[in-house]
Amino acid sequence: MAEPATKLPIKSEEKGVERRAESWPPFESLRSEIDRLFDDFAPNLWHRPLASALMRRVPRLSDLDVAPAVDLAETEKSYEITCELPGMEEKDIEVAISNGILTIRGEKQEEKEEKKKEYVHSERRYGSFQRTFRMPDGVDAEKIVANFSKGVLSVTLPKTQEAQQNERKIQIKSA
């Protein structure tokens, strides 16, 4: 039997916009290339060879920055955001609106412990994410709906009547 979709509350706040610094892949690749050139040129001159090998195994900040997959779609009457959140529960997810910014946050905490006569195996995983989207003009913020079902969050941002009627076709003339 299919599980019914659960509606999530949407928080609406008016406060300063909080922005998170994100790394830009071209700079990360440039940094890696420069590090490799220095290591190839004279590894003993810049730092100890063993330290260099150890540092290559340490993940960079951009490697740790994981965000869920998101699909954005526009229909005639709304914008739709679909976010894949496997293994998460409704209580771990928050959807909020503040100053025209839609924010989806989540945190997952998982602990496993297996006790046997010879050993104890324990694992802990913690992780959080945050995705922000600037809401397009013409969204009726009071009617935004979020549903969560089977690990997929769907957020519907309905267009106002004015925004729905604002589209018009432009005739193309030959020069």
N, C-alpha and C positions, 0 to 999 in steps of 0.2 A: 504494500500500500504506500502511495506517495505521501511524503511529509508535507504539510501545508507550509507555505512561505510565512515567515515571521516578520512583522513590521518592526523596524528599529526607530527609536525616537530621533528627531533631528534637533540638535541644539542650535539656537540662534543667538549670536553674541555680537555686540558692537564694541570692539576694542581695537587697540593697535594691531597692525598686521605683523605676524611673526614669520620670518623667512629663514630658511635653513640653507646654509652654504652647501652647494653641490659641486663635486669635482667635475671637470670638463675633460672628457676622454683624450682630446688631442694633447693637452698638457701632461696627462699621465703617461701617454706613450712617449712623449718627448723626454720626460724625466727618466723613464726606463732606458731609453736609447742612450742618453748621456751617461747614466750609471754604468751601462754595459761598456761604453767606449773607454771610460776611465778604468774599469776593471781589466779590460783587454790591453790597454796601453801599459800600465805598470801597476799590477795589483799590490805589490809590496810597498810601493811608494806612498799610496794614499791611505791604506789601512791594512790590518793583518789579513792574510788570505782566508783564514778560518772564519773571521768575523764577516767577511764578504759572503761566504757560502751560507752562513746562518741568516744574514739579513735578507737574502733572496727568498728564504722560506717564510719570512714574516709577511702576512698579508697587508697590503696598503689599505688606506681608508676606503678607497673606491671599491675594493674587493669585498669589503664588509657591508657596504651600503646596498642592501637588498630591498627591493620594493615589489609588491605583487603586480602581476600582469593586469592591465586595464584596457578595456575596449570602450571607445567613445563613439556614439552614433547620434545622428540627428534625424528625427522623423518630422512629419508635417506638424504635429502638435506638441512635440517635446524633444528634449535632449536626454540621452540615456547613457549612464556610466555603469559598466559591468566590471566587477573586480573579483578575481579568483583568489579565494582565501581558504585553501584546503587545510583541514585539520583544526580550523578555528571555530569558536562558538560565538553566538550572538553577544554574550556578555563581554567578550574580549574586543569588540569593535565599537568605535564611536564615529558618528558622522556629525559634523558641525558646520555652521555658516557664520561667517564674520566678515563684515565690510566687503561683500561681494566675492568672498573666497570660500569655496567648499573644501573642507578638509576631511579626509578619511584617515583615521588612526586605528592602530591595532597593536596588541601585545599578546604574545604567546609564551606561556611558561609550561614546561613539560619536565616531569621528573619520573625516572624509572629506577627501581631498585630490585635486584634479584639476589636472594640469599640462598646459598647452597651450603652443604656441609664443609666443602673445601674452600669456598670463596664467597665474596660479596661483590656484585657488579652494580655500580651506581652511575647513572647518567643524568645530567641536568642540561636543559636547553632553554635559553631565554632569547627572545628577540622581539623587536618592535619595529614598526614602520609608520610612515606618514606620507600621504600623497595629498597635494593641494592642487586645486583647479580654479582658475578665475571663471566666474559664471558669466556667460554671454549676456548682452543686453536683451531685454525682453523675457526674462525668466520670472515666473510668479513664485517668489521665494516662500510664500506662505503655503503653497501646495506641493512642495517637494516631498517625495515619498521614498523611503529606503526599505527594501525587503531583503531578507537573508534566508537562503534555502540551500541545503546540501553543499556548503562551502562556497557559494557564489553570492556576492552582494550586488544588488541591482538598485541604483539610485535613479529616479525619474525626476527630471527638472522640467515641469510643464511650461510651455510658452504662453505668454499673455495673448489675449484675443488680438490686440494691436500687432504683436509680433507675427502672429499667424497670417494676418492679412497684409503684412508689409511687403511680401514678395511680389515682384512684377517682372514680366519678361521684357527685355530690351531688344528692339529690332536692330538687326545688323545690316548696314548699308555698304554697298561696294564703293570703293574710292574712285 
